């Protein structure tokens, strides 16, 4: 399988790193393009892959092509390669705000396309990627894509109508979690803990809590109730969080996030 990636930024390198590390595709079978020579050199030296400044070469030489550029760059890329897009190749987009319809209109025809939305934890192999195939993608193509996307975390199929919700709950949410960790650490520093120790304790608590949700299968409310002893410290903290609008602020933030995603 020959894989092409148009783009060599952080997310593209996370994808390549996961694929190479898990042995899904050998580095010699991967070609990556970027107009930035330093990005090309970094990707080549880190993963021992083929690199080029020619986007058309990536499409011509690949069975599967991943679009991994900024939303404002993709119109130029499509104009450049649309004449050599055919039904023999599978295309995967990780670009926020660009729908399947947008791609098909930009190319001028329907072609095998999978729209995805990964998130930044992919950089450490713990990403979550939403996957939406168009009607031309068959089950074999979809499984190939999921195999690639699962190399740097988890991947799941969702209807495209939920993609803005995915942006809010998964694509952008690492920023919310980072803010929470920072705030928790600030609180610990205020209580006398060193900054480095505070970040470690806060981050590990978030990591462990998420792991409990995923591995126990219990409702988050049930897990919360286990920690909240009667008249104890935790229920008092929960009372304050509720008073300050902790949950409602997250819900409102996600609504705002999804609204911007719809307008991209």
C-alpha positions in Angstrom: 0.0 0.0 0.0 1.4 3.4 -1.0 0.4 6.2 1.2 0.6 9.9 0.4 0.2 12.8 2.7 -0.2 16.4 1.6 1.0 18.5 4.5 3.9 17.9 6.9 2.8 19.8 10.0 2.3 18.4 13.5 -0.8 16.4 12.8 0.6 14.9 9.6 3.7 13.9 11.5 1.6 12.3 14.3 -0.2 10.3 11.6 3.1 9.2 10.0 4.6 8.4 13.4 1.7 6.1 14.4 1.6 4.3 11.1 5.4 3.7 11.1 5.6 2.8 14.8 2.8 0.2 14.5 4.2 -1.2 11.2 1.0 -0.6 9.3 2.9 0.8 6.3 6.7 0.9 5.9 8.3 4.3 5.7 9.6 3.6 2.2 5.9 3.3 1.0 5.0 6.8 2.4 5.4 10.0 0.5 4.7 13.4 2.1 4.6 16.8 0.5 5.1 20.4 1.8 6.2 23.7 0.4 8.4 24.2 3.4 11.8 22.5 3.0 12.4 22.4 6.7 9.2 20.5 7.3 10.0 18.1 4.6 13.5 17.5 6.0 12.1 17.0 9.5 9.6 14.4 8.4 12.1 12.6 6.2 14.8 12.4 8.9 12.4 11.5 11.7 10.5 8.7 9.9 12.7 7.7 6.9 10.0 8.5 4.4 9.9 10.0 0.9 9.3 13.7 0.7 8.6 16.2 -2.1 7.4 19.7 -2.8 5.1 18.5 -5.5 1.5 17.7 -4.4 0.7 16.2 -7.7 3.5 13.7 -7.3 1.9 12.6 -4.0 -1.5 11.9 -5.7 0.1 10.2 -8.7 2.2 7.8 -6.7 -0.2 6.9 -3.9 -3.2 4.5 -3.4 -4.4 6.4 -0.4 -4.0 10.2 0.0 -4.4 12.2 3.2 -5.2 15.9 3.0 -3.5 17.4 6.1 -3.2 21.1 5.4 -4.8 24.2 7.0 -8.4 24.9 6.0 -7.3 28.1 4.2 -4.8 26.2 2.1 -7.0 23.3 0.9 -8.7 25.3 -1.9 -5.3 25.9 -3.5 -4.3 22.2 -3.1 -7.6 21.0 -4.7 -7.2 23.3 -7.6 -3.7 21.9 -8.1 -4.6 18.2 -8.0 -8.3 17.9 -9.0 -7.4 16.9 -12.6 -5.6 13.8 -11.4 -8.2 12.6 -8.8 -9.9 9.4 -9.9 -11.9 6.5 -8.5 -8.9 4.3 -8.2 -7.6 6.2 -5.2 -8.9 6.7 -1.7 -8.8 10.2 -0.2 -8.9 11.1 3.5 -9.4 14.6 4.8 -8.5 15.7 8.3 -9.4 19.3 7.6 -11.8 21.0 10.0 -14.9 22.7 8.5 -14.6 21.2 5.0 -17.6 18.9 4.3 -17.8 16.0 1.8 -20.0 18.2 -0.3 -17.4 21.0 -0.3 -14.7 18.6 -1.6 -17.0 17.1 -4.3 -18.0 20.6 -5.5 -14.3 21.8 -5.5 -13.2 18.8 -7.5 -16.3 18.9 -9.8 -17.3 15.3 -9.2 -17.8 12.6 -6.6 -14.7 10.5 -5.7 -13.8 8.1 -2.9 -13.5 10.4 0.2 -13.5 10.0 3.9 -13.9 13.0 6.1 -12.3 12.8 9.5 -11.8 14.9 12.6 -8.8 13.9 14.8 -7.6 15.8 17.8 -4.2 16.8 19.2 -3.7 13.9 21.6 -2.9 12.0 18.4 0.6 13.6 18.9 1.1 11.2 21.8 -0.7 8.2 20.3 -3.9 8.9 22.3 -6.1 10.6 19.7 -9.8 10.3 19.0 -10.8 10.5 15.3 -14.3 10.7 13.9 -14.7 9.1 10.5 -17.4 9.8 7.8 -17.2 8.0 4.4 -19.0 9.2 1.3 -21.1 6.8 -0.8 -18.3 5.8 -3.1 -16.2 4.3 -0.2 -16.7 0.6 0.2 -16.2 -1.5 3.4 -12.6 -2.5 2.4 -11.6 1.1 1.9 -13.2 2.1 5.2 -11.4 -0.6 7.1 -8.1 0.5 5.5 -8.7 4.1 6.6 -9.7 3.0 10.2 -6.5 0.9 10.4 -4.5 4.0 9.5 -6.4 6.4 11.8 -6.3 3.9 14.7 -2.5 3.9 14.6 -2.4 7.1 16.7 -5.4 6.5 19.0 -9.1 5.5 18.5 -11.3 5.9 15.5 -15.1 5.6 15.1 -17.6 6.1 12.3 -20.2 8.9 12.8 -22.7 10.5 10.4 -21.5 13.7 8.9 -24.3 15.6 10.6 -22.5 15.1 13.9 -19.2 16.4 12.8 -19.7 19.8 14.4 -20.5 18.1 17.7 -17.3 16.0 17.3 -15.3 19.2 16.9 -16.8 20.5 20.2 -16.6 17.3 22.2 -13.3 15.9 20.9 -11.5 18.1 18.4 -11.4 21.3 20.5 -11.9 19.8 24.0 -8.3 19.1 24.8 -8.0 22.9 25.2 -10.7 22.8 27.8 -9.0 20.0 29.7 -5.6 21.8 29.5 -7.3 24.8 31.1 -8.8 22.7 33.8 -5.4 21.1 34.6 -3.8 24.5 34.7 -6.5 25.8 37.1 -6.2 22.8 39.3 -2.5 23.2 39.5 -2.9 26.9 40.3 -5.2 25.9 43.2 -2.6 23.4 44.4 0.2 26.0 44.2 -2.0 28.4 46.2 -2.2 25.6 48.8 1.6 25.3 49.0 2.5 22.7 46.4 5.3 23.2 44.0 4.4 24.1 40.4 6.0 21.0 38.9 4.4 18.7 41.4 1.0 20.4 41.0 1.0 19.8 37.2 1.9 16.2 37.7 -0.8 15.5 40.3 -3.5 17.4 38.3 -2.6 15.8 35.0 -2.4 12.3 36.4 -5.8 12.7 38.2 -7.4 13.7 34.8 -5.7 10.8 33.0 -6.8 8.3 35.6 -10.3 9.6 35.8 -10.7 9.3 32.0 -9.3 5.8 32.1 -11.9 4.8 34.7 -14.7 6.1 32.5 -13.4 4.1 29.5 -12.5 0.9 31.3 -15.2 0.5 33.9 -18.1 1.3 31.6 -19.8 3.1 34.5 -21.7 6.4 34.1 -19.5 9.4 35.0 -22.1 10.4 37.6 -21.8 7.1 39.3 -18.1 7.4 39.4 -18.4 10.9 40.8 -20.8 9.7 43.5 -18.3 7.1 44.6 -15.8 9.8 45.5 -18.4 12.1 47.2 -18.6 10.9 50.8 -21.4 12.4 52.9 -20.4 15.7 54.4 -17.0 15.2 52.9 -14.4 17.3 51.1 -15.3 16.3 47.5 -19.0 17.0 47.7 -18.2 20.5 49.1 -15.9 21.1 46.1 -18.7 19.8 43.8 -21.2 22.2 45.4 -18.9 25.1 44.7 -18.3 24.0 41.1 -22.1 23.8 40.6 -22.6 27.2 42.1 -20.0 28.7 39.8 -21.6 27.1 36.7 -18.9 24.6 35.9 -21.1 22.2 33.8 -23.2 24.8 32.2 -20.1 26.8 31.1 -18.7 23.7 29.4 -22.0 23.1 27.6 -22.2 26.8 26.5 -18.6 26.6 25.3 -19.3 23.5 23.2 -22.3 25.3 21.6 -20.1 28.2 20.7 -17.4 25.9 19.3 -19.9 24.0 17.2 -21.3 27.2 15.8 -17.9 28.4 14.6 -17.3 24.9 13.1 -20.5 25.2 11.1 -19.4 28.6 9.7 -15.9 27.5 8.6 
